[in-house]
Structures are given as C-alpha cells and as structure tokens.
C-alpha cells in the first residue's frame, strides 16, 4: 500500500519542508500511521522473502526456542480457556 503524500507528507513533499529531526510520527493522523505501519511490515516481509539469511536467530534465541518447544511438547496441558487466561492477566495488572 502506498501512502498518498497528502496523508503522509515527506521531506520532499511540496506540502512541507521539514527535516527528519522535526518530524514526529504522532503528527500524522491515526489512519496514516496505520498505513505507515502496514507499509513497514510489508517491506520487512518482502526483504525477508528476498533474503531469508537477513533474519537469523542467535544461538541464545535458538536455545530458548528449543527449550520452550520441549516444555510445550512434554506438558500434558495444551492450554486453558481464554476466560481463565484473561482473568489471570487482569489480576496481575491490578496488583
């Protein structure tokens, strides 16, 4: 998705002549910020598809992932009801 310069003024835009140091994401309207995030996410996916080596896990990340997968595989419980999980989260937030 391409952002219209009207919605998302750039440095080169005739709408504004601000430098990047003057630019604040929060100056954009929410719909433009959402489109910006979508564009960033799409560009990351495209780059990874073109060069999967650009997103390699560290040894520590791989070890942690393996540990979590093993814990999941060995645990007899495969989850819990959503309402129980939500209540647990709420109780932790209100401590």
N, C-alpha and C positions, 0 to 999 in steps of 0.2 A: 504494500500500500504506500503510495507516495503522498506526502503531506503538501498541501497547497501552501504556497508562500504567504497567502493571506492569513491562513490559520497558524502557520509556524514561520514567522519571519526569520530569515537567516542574516548573517553578516553582510552578504552581498545583495540582499533584498533592497529594492528601492523604498520599501516601507520603513526601514530602519537602518541606521548606520552605527549600530552598537558593536563594541568589541566583545569577544567571548568573556572577558573579565567582568563586563557589565551585564551579561546575560544571566538570567535566573529562570530555571525550569518552571518555578512557581508563577512566573509572569504569564505563562501560557494558560489558556482556558483548559479545563479538565478534558474535554474531548480531544484537543490537540495533544495533550500529554499522553493520553491513552494511545493515540495513533503513533506517537513517538516511541513508546514502549513496544508496541507491536512491530514497528519497523526495526527497532534494535533487535528484538527477539528473532525476527525473520532473517536479519543479516547474520546473526550468530549461527542459526540453523544452516544457512547457505554456506557459510565459511566452514563449518564442521563437516558438511557433506562433501565439500571440495577437498578438505584436508583433515581427515579424522585424527591424524597424529597431533594436531594442534590442541587436542583436548585429552591429554594423557593423565591418568591417575598417578599420584605419587605412591611409593611403596607403603607409606603410612595409611593413605586412603584405601589402598587395596587390602591391606591387613584388616582395617576396620570394617570394610565391606564384607570380607570373608567371615569375620567374627560375627557380624550381625546376621548374615545368611545362615551360618551354623546355628546360632541361637534360635533363629526362626524355625529352621528345619527340625531341631531337637525338641522344641516346645510343643507340648500336646495341645495347647490353646492356640487357635488360629485367629484370634481376635476377640472382640467383645462388642456388645450392642452399642450403637452410636450414642444413644441417650446416656448410657453409663459413662462413656468416654467424655462426652460434653460436660456432664455433671462433675467429673473429676477435674477437668480443665477449669471450670468455673470456681470450684472450691479452692484450687491452687491460686487463682487470680485474686480471690477475696481474702487471702490470709493476711 
